[in-house]
Amino acid sequence: MPTDSPPAASSVVLPTPEQVASALTTVNDPEIHRPITELGMVKSIEVTPGGVVHVAVWLTVSGCPLRDTITRDVTAAVGKLAGVTAVRVELDVMSEEQRRELQTTLRGGQPEKEIPFAQPGSLTKVYAVASGKGGVGKSSVTVNLAVALAALGQKVGLLDADIYGHSVPRMLGVTDRPTQVEQMIMPPTVHGVRAISSGMLKRGNEPLPMRGPILHRLLQQFLADVYWGDLDVLLLDLPPGTGDVAISTAHLVPGSELIVVTTPQLASSEVAERAGTLAAQLHQHVVGVIENMSYLPCPHCGERVDVFGSGGGVAVAETLTRLTGAPVPLLGEVPIDTRLREAGDAGLPLVLSDPDAPAAQQLRKIAEELAGRSRSLAGRQLGLTPV
């Protein structure tokens, strides 16, 4: 068993504290996803004559759920250095002043309560996924798109803005709760996606009785107080219809763009058009339409069975093109597949659990198209002045 006493052979070269600190730059905080050295989380480093390295680390909060992960990663990074016989990790907890300094660091010195995605210099593409009515599979589509985008190498955030009918935690397989550092919330990461939902903030399946102004405030907190990091894409799973949250999203993030999810049937397509029309009134750009439950592949012959009719997605796209005066394409037609529902219930999205399924292939195709898009200038202040 290694001890702190010096080895018999005096020729062993021990690492310096500077070399240990350099090794620790490869260790990221598992919630913030930035090096612990950069976040001021390394309290002290000591190298004994026997090659035992003692590393003290500041945790952001007491009872950090990922303390074992930090201990394991620090041990692995330092243990690779030549001359190290053992690694001892000591965990301590930041003071309130240290947490405030960390919060300032994470905000990049910006004042509190500022929504980063609403700033003129933001490069994050914000997609609000909407539907005119419930039951069209909007959340299933959103969760699978988020995971597919992450698999493409995109840095993805997912905000479950369906406050009353939140289903993202179950569909994404989120089991951890967010961690709070001062007034900043660290969202859990699952399948490469950082996610936040009102469902993570309450106990069990209790309801959330909230009215319009409180909904607006909660959405604002999710956008401003959650540490999202440097995202390529932020997806918002909006509640169905044209209510408070849809309007608040357009006001809080003027550069957000809309993706409309519908089904082939006429009733669904008509109300989906209303959601798209509201976006036009709020000066949001409509990226396109996704027709979910588009058809059922016959299990015997493979031909399409139009269970809910046909043409709804095309009709919505054509109507929104006419109403907005800009091209609104049909992004894809996702077929009916019981595995899509089963995967959501199991917390492992279909694009991961069965990537060869026709529905998964269609969702990945849509994700690839979204990943290749540039951010729209709609709703953005360009800083131009007349001459």
KOLPAVEX-142555 format. One record per residue (C-alpha): residue number from 1; residue in three letters; y, z, x. Coordinates in steps of 0.05 Angstrom, whole numbers, always signed. Each point is the difference from the previous one (the first is absolute). Example, Ala and Ser with C-alpha at 12.3 -4.5 7.8 and 13.67 -1.06 7.14 Angstrom:
<node nr="1" rest="Ala" py="-90" pz="+156" px="+246"/>
<node nr="2" rest="Ser" py="+69" pz="-13" px="+27"/>
This chain:
<node nr="1" rest="Met" py="+0" pz="+0" px="+0"/>
<node nr="2" rest="Pro" py="+68" pz="-19" px="+30"/>
<node nr="3" rest="Thr" py="+46" pz="+57" px="+20"/>
<node nr="4" rest="Asp" py="+72" pz="+6" px="+23"/>
<node nr="5" rest="Ser" py="-22" pz="+17" px="+71"/>
<node nr="6" rest="Pro" py="+8" pz="-53" px="+54"/>
<node nr="7" rest="Pro" py="-60" pz="-44" px="+16"/>
<node nr="8" rest="Ala" py="-39" pz="+7" px="+64"/>
<node nr="9" rest="Ala" py="+23" pz="-68" px="+25"/>
<node nr="10" rest="Ser" py="+74" pz="+2" px="+19"/>
<node nr="11" rest="Ser" py="+4" pz="-76" px="+1"/>
<node nr="12" rest="Val" py="+6" pz="-6" px="-76"/>
<node nr="13" rest="Val" py="+67" pz="-31" px="-20"/>
<node nr="14" rest="Leu" py="+28" pz="+33" px="-62"/>
<node nr="15" rest="Pro" py="+46" pz="-35" px="-49"/>
<node nr="16" rest="Thr" py="+73" pz="+20" px="-1"/>
<node nr="17" rest="Pro" py="+35" pz="+25" px="-63"/>
<node nr="18" rest="Glu" py="+38" pz="-66" px="+0"/>
<node nr="19" rest="Gln" py="-65" pz="-39" px="-2"/>
<node nr="20" rest="Val" py="-26" pz="+43" px="-57"/>
<node nr="21" rest="Ala" py="+65" pz="-13" px="-38"/>
<node nr="22" rest="Ser" py="-9" pz="-74" px="+12"/>
<node nr="23" rest="Ala" py="-70" pz="+3" px="-28"/>
<node nr="24" rest="Leu" py="+27" pz="+36" px="-62"/>
<node nr="25" rest="Thr" py="+45" pz="-59" px="-16"/>
<node nr="26" rest="Thr" py="-63" pz="-33" px="-28"/>
<node nr="27" rest="Val" py="-10" pz="+56" px="-50"/>
<node nr="28" rest="Asn" py="+33" pz="-13" px="-67"/>
<node nr="29" rest="Asp" py="+14" pz="+51" px="-53"/>
<node nr="30" rest="Pro" py="-51" pz="-20" px="-53"/>
<node nr="31" rest="Glu" py="+51" pz="+4" px="-57"/>
<node nr="32" rest="Ile" py="+63" pz="-26" px="+33"/>
<node nr="33" rest="His" py="-36" pz="-52" px="+43"/>
<node nr="34" rest="Arg" py="+46" pz="+9" px="+60"/>
<node nr="35" rest="Pro" py="-16" pz="+32" px="+68"/>
<node nr="36" rest="Ile" py="+1" pz="+75" px="+1"/>
<node nr="37" rest="Thr" py="+41" pz="-3" px="+64"/>
<node nr="38" rest="Glu" py="+53" pz="-41" px="-35"/>
<node nr="39" rest="Leu" py="+2" pz="+50" px="-58"/>
<node nr="40" rest="Gly" py="+10" pz="+61" px="+45"/>
<node nr="41" rest="Met" py="-68" pz="+28" px="-20"/>
<node nr="42" rest="Val" py="-24" pz="+16" px="+71"/>
<node nr="43" rest="Lys" py="+17" pz="+73" px="+12"/>
<node nr="44" rest="Ser" py="-28" pz="+8" px="+71"/>
<node nr="45" rest="Ile" py="-48" pz="-28" px="+51"/>
<node nr="46" rest="Glu" py="-37" pz="+40" px="+53"/>
<node nr="47" rest="Val" py="-51" pz="-24" px="+51"/>
<node nr="48" rest="Thr" py="-42" pz="+54" px="+32"/>
<node nr="49" rest="Pro" py="-31" pz="-5" px="+70"/>
<node nr="50" rest="Gly" py="-68" pz="-8" px="-32"/>
<node nr="51" rest="Gly" py="+21" pz="-64" px="-36"/>
<node nr="52" rest="Val" py="+7" pz="+32" px="-69"/>
<node nr="53" rest="Val" py="+60" pz="-28" px="-36"/>
<node nr="54" rest="His" py="+34" pz="+44" px="-52"/>
<node nr="55" rest="Val" py="+42" pz="-39" px="-51"/>
<node nr="56" rest="Ala" py="+41" pz="+37" px="-52"/>
<node nr="57" rest="Val" py="+21" pz="-42" px="-61"/>
<node nr="58" rest="Trp" py="+50" pz="+15" px="-54"/>
<node nr="59" rest="Leu" py="-26" pz="-14" px="-70"/>
<node nr="60" rest="Thr" py="+52" pz="-22" px="-51"/>
<node nr="61" rest="Val" py="-25" pz="+50" px="-53"/>
<node nr="62" rest="Ser" py="-46" pz="+59" px="-2"/>
<node nr="63" rest="Gly" py="-69" pz="-18" px="-24"/>
<node nr="64" rest="Cys" py="+8" pz="-73" px="+18"/>
<node nr="65" rest="Pro" py="-60" pz="-36" px="-31"/>
<node nr="66" rest="Leu" py="-7" pz="-45" px="+60"/>
<node nr="67" rest="Arg" py="+1" pz="+53" px="+54"/>
<node nr="68" rest="Asp" py="-72" pz="-16" px="+20"/>
<node nr="69" rest="Thr" py="+19" pz="-74" px="+8"/>
<node nr="70" rest="Ile" py="+57" pz="+18" px="+47"/>
<node nr="71" rest="Thr" py="-44" pz="+46" px="+40"/>
<node nr="72" rest="Arg" py="-54" pz="-53" px="+7"/>
<node nr="73" rest="Asp" py="+49" pz="-55" px="+20"/>
<node nr="74" rest="Val" py="+36" pz="+43" px="+51"/>
<node nr="75" rest="Thr" py="-66" pz="+21" px="+30"/>
<node nr="76" rest="Ala" py="-24" pz="-72" px="+4"/>
<node nr="77" rest="Ala" py="+64" pz="-27" px="+31"/>
<node nr="78" rest="Val" py="+7" pz="+54" px="+53"/>
<node nr="79" rest="Gly" py="-75" pz="+4" px="+15"/>
<node nr="80" rest="Lys" py="+2" pz="-72" px="+26"/>
<node nr="81" rest="Leu" py="+43" pz="+20" px="+59"/>
<node nr="82" rest="Ala" py="-34" pz="+6" px="+68"/>
<node nr="83" rest="Gly" py="-10" pz="+72" px="+23"/>
<node nr="84" rest="Val" py="+1" pz="+30" px="-70"/>
<node nr="85" rest="Thr" py="-59" pz="+47" px="-12"/>
<node nr="86" rest="Ala" py="+20" pz="+24" px="-69"/>
<node nr="87" rest="Val" py="+56" pz="-3" px="-50"/>
<node nr="88" rest="Arg" py="+25" pz="+60" px="-39"/>
<node nr="89" rest="Val" py="+46" pz="-15" px="-59"/>
<node nr="90" rest="Glu" py="+44" pz="+54" px="-29"/>
<node nr="91" rest="Leu" py="+35" pz="-12" px="-67"/>
<node nr="92" rest="Asp" py="+65" pz="+32" px="-21"/>
<node nr="93" rest="Val" py="+47" pz="-12" px="-58"/>
<node nr="94" rest="Met" py="+71" pz="-29" px="+3"/>
<node nr="95" rest="Ser" py="+59" pz="+43" px="-19"/>
<node nr="96" rest="Glu" py="+47" pz="-22" px="-56"/>
<node nr="97" rest="Glu" py="+50" pz="-23" px="+52"/>
<node nr="98" rest="Gln" py="-53" pz="-42" px="+35"/>
<node nr="99" rest="Arg" py="-21" pz="-31" px="-67"/>
<node nr="100" rest="Arg" py="+73" pz="-18" px="-14"/>
<node nr="101" rest="Glu" py="+5" pz="-33" px="+68"/>
<node nr="102" rest="Leu" py="-64" pz="-38" px="-14"/>
<node nr="103" rest="Gln" py="+27" pz="-22" px="-67"/>
<node nr="104" rest="Thr" py="+63" pz="-26" px="+34"/>
<node nr="105" rest="Thr" py="-43" pz="-37" px="+51"/>
<node nr="106" rest="Leu" py="-42" pz="-33" px="-55"/>
<node nr="107" rest="Arg" py="+62" pz="-21" px="-38"/>
<node nr="108" rest="Gly" py="+28" pz="-32" px="+62"/>
<node nr="109" rest="Gly" py="+62" pz="+43" px="-4"/>
<node nr="110" rest="Gln" py="+16" pz="-26" px="-69"/>
<node nr="111" rest="Pro" py="+25" pz="+47" px="-55"/>
<node nr="112" rest="Glu" py="-49" pz="+28" px="-50"/>
<node nr="113" rest="Lys" py="-15" pz="-31" px="-68"/>
<node nr="114" rest="Glu" py="+10" pz="-71" px="+25"/>
<node nr="115" rest="Ile" py="-51" pz="-51" px="-24"/>
<node nr="116" rest="Pro" py="-18" pz="-41" px="+62"/>
<node nr="117" rest="Phe" py="-24" pz="-60" px="-40"/>
<node nr="118" rest="Ala" py="+69" pz="-6" px="-33"/>
<node nr="119" rest="Gln" py="+36" pz="-7" px="+66"/>
<node nr="120" rest="Pro" py="+27" pz="-70" px="+21"/>
<node nr="121" rest="Gly" py="-39" pz="+1" px="+65"/>
<node nr="122" rest="Ser" py="-68" pz="+16" px="-32"/>
<node nr="123" rest="Leu" py="-54" pz="-51" px="+15"/>
<node nr="124" rest="Thr" py="-51" pz="+31" px="-47"/>
<node nr="125" rest="Lys" py="-23" pz="-45" px="-57"/>
<node nr="126" rest="Val" py="+0" pz="+41" px="-64"/>
<node nr="127" rest="Tyr" py="-44" pz="-26" px="-56"/>
<node nr="128" rest="Ala" py="+3" pz="+33" px="-68"/>
<node nr="129" rest="Val" py="-64" pz="-17" px="-38"/>
<node nr="130" rest="Ala" py="+13" pz="-2" px="-75"/>
<node nr="131" rest="Ser" py="-33" pz="-18" px="-65"/>
<node nr="132" rest="Gly" py="+26" pz="-5" px="-71"/>
<node nr="133" rest="Lys" py="-56" pz="+43" px="-28"/>
<node nr="134" rest="Gly" py="-54" pz="+47" px="+23"/>
<node nr="135" rest="Gly" py="-73" pz="-17" px="+10"/>
<node nr="136" rest="Val" py="+10" pz="-64" px="+40"/>
<node nr="137" rest="Gly" py="-27" pz="+30" px="+65"/>
<node nr="138" rest="Lys" py="+68" pz="+4" px="+35"/>
<node nr="139" rest="Ser" py="-18" pz="+62" px="+40"/>
<node nr="140" rest="Ser" py="-67" pz="-30" px="+22"/>
<node nr="141" rest="Val" py="+36" pz="-62" px="+24"/>
<node nr="142" rest="Thr" py="+54" pz="+41" px="+36"/>
<node nr="143" rest="Val" py="-49" pz="+46" px="+37"/>
<node nr="144" rest="Asn" py="-43" pz="-59" px="+23"/>
<node nr="145" rest="Leu" py="+61" pz="-39" px="+23"/>
<node nr="146" rest="Ala" py="+24" pz="+60" px="+40"/>
<node nr="147" rest="Val" py="-67" pz="+9" px="+35"/>
<node nr="148" rest="Ala" py="-7" pz="-75" px="+12"/>
<node nr="149" rest="Leu" py="+70" pz="-2" px="+31"/>
<node nr="150" rest="Ala" py="-17" pz="+58" px="+45"/>
<node nr="151" rest="Ala" py="-64" pz="-36" px="+22"/>
<node nr="152" rest="Leu" py="+44" pz="-59" px="+21"/>
<node nr="153" rest="Gly" py="+36" pz="+46" px="+48"/>
<node nr="154" rest="Gln" py="+60" pz="+15" px="-44"/>
<node nr="155" rest="Lys" py="+30" pz="+70" px="-2"/>
<node nr="156" rest="Val" py="-5" pz="+16" px="-74"/>
<node nr="157" rest="Gly" py="+27" pz="+53" px="-47"/>
<node nr="158" rest="Leu" py="-21" pz="+9" px="-72"/>
<node nr="159" rest="Leu" py="+43" pz="+39" px="-50"/>
<node nr="160" rest="Asp" py="-33" pz="+16" px="-65"/>
<node nr="161" rest="Ala" py="+61" pz="-4" px="-46"/>
<node nr="162" rest="Asp" py="-43" pz="+5" px="-63"/>
<node nr="163" rest="Ile" py="+18" pz="+73" px="-8"/>
<node nr="164" rest="Tyr" py="-36" pz="+13" px="-65"/>
<node nr="165" rest="Gly" py="-60" pz="-45" px="+10"/>
<node nr="166" rest="His" py="-10" pz="+7" px="+75"/>
<node nr="167" rest="Ser" py="-67" pz="-26" px="+24"/>
<node nr="168" rest="Val" py="+13" pz="-20" px="+72"/>
<node nr="169" rest="Pro" py="-28" pz="+64" px="+32"/>
<node nr="170" rest="Arg" py="-69" pz="-11" px="-32"/>
<node nr="171" rest="Met" py="-2" pz="-75" px="+12"/>
<node nr="172" rest="Leu" py="+22" pz="+7" px="+72"/>
<node nr="173" rest="Gly" py="-46" pz="+59" px="+13"/>
<node nr="174" rest="Val" py="+56" pz="+48" px="+20"/>
<node nr="175" rest="Thr" py="-26" pz="+72" px="+6"/>
<node nr="176" rest="Asp" py="+54" pz="+30" px="+46"/>
<node nr="177" rest="Arg" py="+65" pz="+28" px="-27"/>
<node nr="178" rest="Pro" py="+67" pz="-19" px="+30"/>
<node nr="179" rest="Thr" py="+28" pz="+47" px="+53"/>
<node nr="180" rest="Gln" py="+72" pz="+24" px="-3"/>
<node nr="181" rest="Val" py="+43" pz="+9" px="+62"/>
<node nr="182" rest="Glu" py="+65" pz="+31" px="-22"/>
<node nr="183" rest="Gln" py="+26" pz="-48" px="-53"/>
<node nr="184" rest="Met" py="-43" pz="-59" px="+24"/>
<node nr="185" rest="Ile" py="-68" pz="-17" px="-29"/>
<node nr="186" rest="Met" py="-56" pz="-29" px="+44"/>
<node nr="187" rest="Pro" py="-44" pz="-46" px="-43"/>
<node nr="188" rest="Pro" py="-75" pz="-2" px="+12"/>
<node nr="189" rest="Thr" py="-28" pz="-64" px="+29"/>
<node nr="190" rest="Val" py="-64" pz="-32" px="-27"/>
<node nr="191" rest="His" py="-30" pz="-67" px="+20"/>
<node nr="192" rest="Gly" py="+63" pz="-13" px="+42"/>
<node nr="193" rest="Val" py="+47" pz="+11" px="-60"/>
<node nr="194" rest="Arg" py="+51" pz="+55" px="-5"/>
<node nr="195" rest="Ala" py="+1" pz="+22" px="-73"/>
<node nr="196" rest="Ile" py="+38" pz="+48" px="-44"/>
<node nr="197" rest="Ser" py="-10" pz="+16" px="-73"/>
<node nr="198" rest="Ser" py="+21" pz="+53" px="-50"/>
<node nr="199" rest="Gly" py="-75" pz="+11" px="-8"/>
<node nr="200" rest="Met" py="-2" pz="+30" px="+70"/>
<node nr="201" rest="Leu" py="+53" pz="+52" px="-18"/>
<node nr="202" rest="Lys" py="-34" pz="+34" px="-59"/>
<node nr="203" rest="Arg" py="-64" pz="+37" px="-14"/>
<node nr="204" rest="Gly" py="-57" pz="-32" px="-36"/>
<node nr="205" rest="Asn" py="+13" pz="-48" px="-57"/>
<node nr="206" rest="Glu" py="+59" pz="+36" px="-30"/>
<node nr="207" rest="Pro" py="+55" pz="-44" px="-31"/>
<node nr="208" rest="Leu" py="+70" pz="-9" px="+28"/>
<node nr="209" rest="Pro" py="+51" pz="+8" px="-56"/>
<node nr="210" rest="Met" py="+61" pz="-36" px="+27"/>
<node nr="211" rest="Arg" py="+58" pz="-37" px="-32"/>
<node nr="212" rest="Gly" py="+41" pz="-58" px="+27"/>
<node nr="213" rest="Pro" py="+49" pz="+35" px="+47"/>
<node nr="214" rest="Ile" py="-55" pz="+41" px="+32"/>
<node nr="215" rest="Leu" py="-43" pz="-63" px="+10"/>
<node nr="216" rest="His" py="+59" pz="-32" px="+36"/>
<node nr="217" rest="Arg" py="+8" pz="+60" px="+45"/>
<node nr="218" rest="Leu" py="-75" pz="+4" px="+16"/>
<node nr="219" rest="Leu" py="-1" pz="-74" px="+18"/>
<node nr="220" rest="Gln" py="+61" pz="+10" px="+44"/>
<node nr="221" rest="Gln" py="-34" pz="+58" px="+35"/>
<node nr="222" rest="Phe" py="-63" pz="-41" px="+12"/>
<node nr="223" rest="Leu" py="+43" pz="-55" px="+32"/>
<node nr="224" rest="Ala" py="+47" pz="+45" px="+40"/>
<node nr="225" rest="Asp" py="-37" pz="+64" px="+16"/>
<node nr="226" rest="Val" py="-68" pz="-30" px="+18"/>
<node nr="227" rest="Tyr" py="-7" pz="-19" px="+73"/>
<node nr="228" rest="Trp" py="-25" pz="-71" px="-6"/>
<node nr="229" rest="Gly" py="+12" pz="-21" px="+72"/>
<node nr="230" rest="Asp" py="+12" pz="-72" px="+20"/>
<node nr="231" rest="Leu" py="-34" pz="-38" px="-56"/>
<node nr="232" rest="Asp" py="-12" pz="-75" px="-6"/>
<node nr="233" rest="Val" py="-14" pz="+5" px="-74"/>
<node nr="234" rest="Leu" py="+12" pz="+53" px="-54"/>
<node nr="235" rest="Leu" py="-36" pz="-10" px="-66"/>
<node nr="236" rest="Leu" py="+23" pz="+36" px="-63"/>
<node nr="237" rest="Asp" py="-50" pz="+6" px="-57"/>
<node nr="238" rest="Leu" py="+48" pz="+1" px="-59"/>
<node nr="239" rest="Pro" py="-18" pz="+28" px="-69"/>
<node nr="240" rest="Pro" py="-11" pz="-54" px="-53"/>
<node nr="241" rest="Gly" py="+59" pz="-24" px="-40"/>
<node nr="242" rest="Thr" py="+75" pz="-4" px="+12"/>
<node nr="243" rest="Gly" py="+19" pz="+74" px="+1"/>
<node nr="244" rest="Asp" py="+36" pz="+49" px="+44"/>
<node nr="245" rest="Val" py="-41" pz="-8" px="+64"/>
<node nr="246" rest="Ala" py="+6" pz="-76" px="+1"/>
<node nr="247" rest="Ile" py="+75" pz="+5" px="-8"/>
<node nr="248" rest="Ser" py="+6" pz="+56" px="+52"/>
<node nr="249" rest="Thr" py="-40" pz="-40" px="+51"/>
<node nr="250" rest="Ala" py="+49" pz="-58" px="-4"/>
<node nr="251" rest="His" py="+59" pz="+46" px="+8"/>
<node nr="252" rest="Leu" py="-28" pz="+43" px="+56"/>
<node nr="253" rest="Val" py="-28" pz="-58" px="+40"/>
<node nr="254" rest="Pro" py="+43" pz="-61" px="-17"/>
<node nr="255" rest="Gly" py="-40" pz="-44" px="+47"/>
<node nr="256" rest="Ser" py="-67" pz="+14" px="-33"/>
<node nr="257" rest="Glu" py="-38" pz="-59" px="-27"/>
<node nr="258" rest="Leu" py="-46" pz="-4" px="-61"/>
<node nr="259" rest="Ile" py="-72" pz="-20" px="-7"/>
<node nr="260" rest="Val" py="-22" pz="-8" px="-73"/>
<node nr="261" rest="Val" py="-73" pz="+14" px="-19"/>
<node nr="262" rest="Thr" py="-26" pz="-28" px="-65"/>
<node nr="263" rest="Thr" py="-65" pz="-22" px="-33"/>
<node nr="264" rest="Pro" py="-15" pz="-69" px="-31"/>
<node nr="265" rest="Gln" py="+9" pz="+22" px="-72"/>
<node nr="266" rest="Leu" py="+64" pz="-17" px="-38"/>
<node nr="267" rest="Ala" py="+19" pz="+72" px="-19"/>
<node nr="268" rest="Ser" py="-2" pz="+22" px="+73"/>
<node nr="269" rest="Ser" py="+38" pz="-60" px="+26"/>
<node nr="270" rest="Glu" py="+56" pz="+8" px="-51"/>
<node nr="271" rest="Val" py="+14" pz="+72" px="+20"/>
<node nr="272" rest="Ala" py="-7" pz="-17" px="+74"/>
<node nr="273" rest="Glu" py="+56" pz="-50" px="-9"/>
<node nr="274" rest="Arg" py="+45" pz="+57" px="-23"/>
<node nr="275" rest="Ala" py="-13" pz="+38" px="+64"/>
<node nr="276" rest="Gly" py="+18" pz="-61" px="+41"/>
<node nr="277" rest="Thr" py="+62" pz="-13" px="-42"/>
<node nr="278" rest="Leu" py="+24" pz="+72" px="+12"/>
<node nr="279" rest="Ala" py="-6" pz="-13" px="+74"/>
<node nr="280" rest="Ala" py="+44" pz="-61" px="-6"/>
<node nr="281" rest="Gln" py="+52" pz="+41" px="-37"/>
<node nr="282" rest="Leu" py="-2" pz="+52" px="+55"/>
<node nr="283" rest="His" py="+7" pz="-55" px="+53"/>
<node nr="284" rest="Gln" py="-69" pz="+10" px="+28"/>
<node nr="285" rest="His" py="-38" pz="-59" px="+29"/>
<node nr="286" rest="Val" py="-67" pz="-14" px="-33"/>
<node nr="287" rest="Val" py="-51" pz="-15" px="+54"/>
<node nr="288" rest="Gly" py="-54" pz="-26" px="-47"/>
<node nr="289" rest="Val" py="-52" pz="+14" px="-53"/>
<node nr="290" rest="Ile" py="-71" pz="+25" px="+8"/>
<node nr="291" rest="Glu" py="-48" pz="-15" px="-56"/>
<node nr="292" rest="Asn" py="-52" pz="+56" px="-1"/>
<node nr="293" rest="Met" py="-65" pz="-2" px="-40"/>
<node nr="294" rest="Ser" py="+10" pz="-75" px="+3"/>
<node nr="295" rest="Tyr" py="-71" pz="-20" px="-16"/>
<node nr="296" rest="Leu" py="-72" pz="+24" px="+3"/>
<node nr="297" rest="Pro" py="-47" pz="-38" px="+47"/>
<node nr="298" rest="Cys" py="-63" pz="-12" px="-41"/>
<node nr="299" rest="Pro" py="-56" pz="+41" px="+32"/>
<node nr="300" rest="His" py="-50" pz="-56" px="-14"/>
<node nr="301" rest="Cys" py="+36" pz="-66" px="+14"/>
<node nr="302" rest="Gly" py="+64" pz="+23" px="+36"/>
<node nr="303" rest="Glu" py="+47" pz="-37" px="-47"/>
<node nr="304" rest="Arg" py="+64" pz="+32" px="-24"/>
<node nr="305" rest="Val" py="-1" pz="+38" px="-66"/>
<node nr="306" rest="Asp" py="+70" pz="+10" px="-27"/>
<node nr="307" rest="Val" py="-11" pz="+68" px="-31"/>
<node nr="308" rest="Phe" py="+74" pz="+13" px="-13"/>
<node nr="309" rest="Gly" py="+22" pz="-72" px="-9"/>
<node nr="310" rest="Ser" py="+34" pz="-41" px="+53"/>
<node nr="311" rest="Gly" py="+68" pz="-21" px="+25"/>
<node nr="312" rest="Gly" py="+37" pz="+66" px="-6"/>
<node nr="313" rest="Gly" py="+18" pz="+5" px="+73"/>
<node nr="314" rest="Val" py="+25" pz="-72" px="+3"/>
<node nr="315" rest="Ala" py="+41" pz="+11" px="-64"/>
<node nr="316" rest="Val" py="+34" pz="+62" px="+29"/>
<node nr="317" rest="Ala" py="+15" pz="-35" px="+65"/>
<node nr="318" rest="Glu" py="+30" pz="-60" px="-35"/>
<node nr="319" rest="Thr" py="+42" pz="+43" px="-47"/>
<node nr="320" rest="Leu" py="+27" pz="+43" px="+57"/>
<node nr="321" rest="Thr" py="+15" pz="-62" px="+41"/>
<node nr="322" rest="Arg" py="+42" pz="-26" px="-58"/>
<node nr="323" rest="Leu" py="+34" pz="+67" px="-14"/>
<node nr="324" rest="Thr" py="+16" pz="+18" px="+72"/>
<node nr="325" rest="Gly" py="+18" pz="-70" px="+24"/>
<node nr="326" rest="Ala" py="-45" pz="+10" px="+62"/>
<node nr="327" rest="Pro" py="-73" pz="-20" px="+11"/>
<node nr="328" rest="Val" py="-48" pz="+54" px="-22"/>
<node nr="329" rest="Pro" py="-71" pz="-20" px="+22"/>
<node nr="330" rest="Leu" py="-67" pz="+23" px="-25"/>
<node nr="331" rest="Leu" py="-24" pz="+39" px="+61"/>
<node nr="332" rest="Gly" py="-73" pz="+3" px="-20"/>
<node nr="333" rest="Glu" py="-52" pz="+8" px="-54"/>
<node nr="334" rest="Val" py="-44" pz="+62" px="+9"/>
<node nr="335" rest="Pro" py="-67" pz="-6" px="-37"/>
<node nr="336" rest="Ile" py="-33" pz="+55" px="-41"/>
<node nr="337" rest="Asp" py="-47" pz="+40" px="+44"/>
<node nr="338" rest="Thr" py="-31" pz="+67" px="-18"/>
<node nr="339" rest="Arg" py="-2" pz="+16" px="+74"/>
<node nr="340" rest="Leu" py="+76" pz="+2" px="+1"/>
<node nr="341" rest="Arg" py="+0" pz="+57" px="-50"/>
<node nr="342" rest="Glu" py="-59" pz="+35" px="+34"/>
<node nr="343" rest="Ala" py="+34" pz="-4" px="+68"/>
<node nr="344" rest="Gly" py="+64" pz="+30" px="-29"/>
<node nr="345" rest="Asp" py="-39" pz="+58" px="-32"/>
<node nr="346" rest="Ala" py="-35" pz="+12" px="+67"/>
<node nr="347" rest="Gly" py="+66" pz="+0" px="+40"/>
<node nr="348" rest="Leu" py="-21" pz="-59" px="+44"/>
<node nr="349" rest="Pro" py="+39" pz="-62" px="-20"/>
<node nr="350" rest="Leu" py="-40" pz="-64" px="-12"/>
<node nr="351" rest="Val" py="+32" pz="-37" px="+58"/>
<node nr="352" rest="Leu" py="-35" pz="+51" px="+45"/>
<node nr="353" rest="Ser" py="-63" pz="+17" px="-39"/>
<node nr="354" rest="Asp" py="-20" pz="-72" px="-17"/>
<node nr="355" rest="Pro" py="+47" pz="-49" px="+36"/>
<node nr="356" rest="Asp" py="-42" pz="-60" px="-19"/>
<node nr="357" rest="Ala" py="+7" pz="+11" px="-75"/>
<node nr="358" rest="Pro" py="+41" pz="-55" px="-33"/>
<node nr="359" rest="Ala" py="+52" pz="+50" px="-24"/>
<node nr="360" rest="Ala" py="+7" pz="+29" px="+70"/>
<node nr="361" rest="Gln" py="+8" pz="-69" px="+30"/>
<node nr="362" rest="Gln" py="+55" pz="-17" px="-50"/>
<node nr="363" rest="Leu" py="+37" pz="+65" px="+14"/>
<node nr="364" rest="Arg" py="-4" pz="-11" px="+75"/>
<node nr="365" rest="Lys" py="+28" pz="-70" px="-9"/>
<node nr="366" rest="Ile" py="+59" pz="+29" px="-38"/>
<node nr="367" rest="Ala" py="+10" pz="+53" px="+53"/>
<node nr="368" rest="Glu" py="+1" pz="-53" px="+55"/>
<node nr="369" rest="Glu" py="+54" pz="-38" px="-38"/>
<node nr="370" rest="Leu" py="+42" pz="+63" px="-8"/>
<node nr="371" rest="Ala" py="-9" pz="+18" px="+74"/>
<node nr="372" rest="Gly" py="+27" pz="-68" px="+20"/>
<node nr="373" rest="Arg" py="+63" pz="+4" px="-42"/>
<node nr="374" rest="Ser" py="+69" pz="+16" px="+26"/>
<node nr="375" rest="Arg" py="+40" pz="+53" px="-35"/>
<node nr="376" rest="Ser" py="+44" pz="-28" px="-56"/>
<node nr="377" rest="Leu" py="+76" pz="+5" px="+5"/>
<node nr="378" rest="Ala" py="+5" pz="+16" px="-74"/>
<node nr="379" rest="Gly" py="+38" pz="+65" px="-11"/>
<node nr="380" rest="Arg" py="+19" pz="+7" px="+74"/>
<node nr="381" rest="Gln" py="+70" pz="+9" px="+26"/>
<node nr="382" rest="Leu" py="+11" pz="-54" px="+52"/>
<node nr="383" rest="Gly" py="+64" pz="+29" px="+29"/>
<node nr="384" rest="Leu" py="+38" pz="-65" px="-10"/>
<node nr="385" rest="Thr" py="+75" pz="+0" px="-11"/>
<node nr="386" rest="Pro" py="+43" pz="-58" px="-26"/>
<node nr="387" rest="Val" py="+46" pz="-35" px="+50"/>
